């Protein structure tokens, strides 16, 4: 459960960074606001990479299991392929 909590916190930080960049972009002024926008967007990209790597490692180690519709379809295929075929 901690992996999901960490992922949600990082995702909220990504949204906050994106909002900060939008604020500095709209507040069109001098060169300082342009630098702050670029810094916020760079920070967002870094957080996105960290989140991607965290989710990839958690999935690879088995700490995080997908539970959406794709996982259910894959489980159904695995169950169907494990059943023996009847010979007529």
Secondary structure as a PSIPRED ss2 file (coil, helix, strand):
# PSIPRED VFORMAT (PSIPRED V4.0)

   1 X C   1.000  0.000  0.000
   2 X H   0.000  1.000  0.000
   3 X H   0.000  1.000  0.000
   4 X H   0.000  1.000  0.000
   5 X H   0.000  1.000  0.000
   6 X H   0.000  1.000  0.000
   7 X H   0.000  1.000  0.000
   8 X H   0.000  1.000  0.000
   9 X H   0.000  1.000  0.000
  10 X H   0.000  1.000  0.000
  11 X H   0.000  1.000  0.000
  12 X H   0.000  1.000  0.000
  13 X H   0.000  1.000  0.000
  14 X H   0.000  1.000  0.000
  15 X H   0.000  1.000  0.000
  16 X H   0.000  1.000  0.000
  17 X H   0.000  1.000  0.000
  18 X H   0.000  1.000  0.000
  19 X H   0.000  1.000  0.000
  20 X H   0.000  1.000  0.000
  21 X H   0.000  1.000  0.000
  22 X H   0.000  1.000  0.000
  23 X H   0.000  1.000  0.000
  24 X H   0.000  1.000  0.000
  25 X H   0.000  1.000  0.000
  26 X H   0.000  1.000  0.000
  27 X C   1.000  0.000  0.000
  28 X C   1.000  0.000  0.000
  29 X C   1.000  0.000  0.000
  30 X C   1.000  0.000  0.000
  31 X H   0.000  1.000  0.000
  32 X H   0.000  1.000  0.000
  33 X H   0.000  1.000  0.000
  34 X H   0.000  1.000  0.000
  35 X H   0.000  1.000  0.000
  36 X H   0.000  1.000  0.000
  37 X H   0.000  1.000  0.000
  38 X H   0.000  1.000  0.000
  39 X H   0.000  1.000  0.000
  40 X H   0.000  1.000  0.000
  41 X H   0.000  1.000  0.000
  42 X H   0.000  1.000  0.000
  43 X H   0.000  1.000  0.000
  44 X H   0.000  1.000  0.000
  45 X H   0.000  1.000  0.000
  46 X H   0.000  1.000  0.000
  47 X H   0.000  1.000  0.000
  48 X H   0.000  1.000  0.000
  49 X H   0.000  1.000  0.000
  50 X H   0.000  1.000  0.000
  51 X H   0.000  1.000  0.000
  52 X H   0.000  1.000  0.000
  53 X H   0.000  1.000  0.000
  54 X H   0.000  1.000  0.000
  55 X H   0.000  1.000  0.000
  56 X H   0.000  1.000  0.000
  57 X H   0.000  1.000  0.000
  58 X H   0.000  1.000  0.000
  59 X H   0.000  1.000  0.000
  60 X H   0.000  1.000  0.000
  61 X H   0.000  1.000  0.000
  62 X C   1.000  0.000  0.000
  63 X C   1.000  0.000  0.000
  64 X C   1.000  0.000  0.000
  65 X C   1.000  0.000  0.000
  66 X C   1.000  0.000  0.000
  67 X C   1.000  0.000  0.000
  68 X C   1.000  0.000  0.000
  69 X H   0.000  1.000  0.000
  70 X H   0.000  1.000  0.000
  71 X H   0.000  1.000  0.000
  72 X H   0.000  1.000  0.000
  73 X H   0.000  1.000  0.000
  74 X H   0.000  1.000  0.000
  75 X H   0.000  1.000  0.000
  76 X H   0.000  1.000  0.000
  77 X H   0.000  1.000  0.000
  78 X H   0.000  1.000  0.000
  79 X H   0.000  1.000  0.000
  80 X H   0.000  1.000  0.000
  81 X H   0.000  1.000  0.000
  82 X H   0.000  1.000  0.000
  83 X C   1.000  0.000  0.000
  84 X C   1.000  0.000  0.000
  85 X C   1.000  0.000  0.000
  86 X C   1.000  0.000  0.000
  87 X C   1.000  0.000  0.000
  88 X C   1.000  0.000  0.000
